[in-house]
Amino acid sequence: MITVYKYEISPLDVGNKTYVELPEFAKILCVGTQSVLVKTGTVVHPDERLFLWALVNSNSPKTRRELLVLGTGHEVINEVNMNKYRYIGTAFFKQNILVYHVWELIA
């Protein structure tokens, strides 16, 4: 089935390479933030998370895709050749106080 799915990208991966499992041949459409409800003890509160949305064939086998997440003003780590990455998009957190930029490794 062809559909759009969302996949969470960990904010702990900012400044580092990270990986996401997507169906083979998935087309990444965009990145953004979305609030999810989190339960801490007996309290439920919203928490903003970083996601990517992709057009996928859910029947395809999964493949690991490499991403790079950088905050505005963060230095690119030395071993990363940015010419090998394709820019996906920018996402804004905490009422635009934090801004993250996401790239995908070109296969």
Protein Blocks (a to p, Z undefined) as FASTA:
>chain_A
ZZdddddddfklgoiacdddddehiacfbdcdddddddehjaccddddddddddddfkbc
cdddddddddehiacdfklcfklpccfbdcdeehhlaccddddddZZ
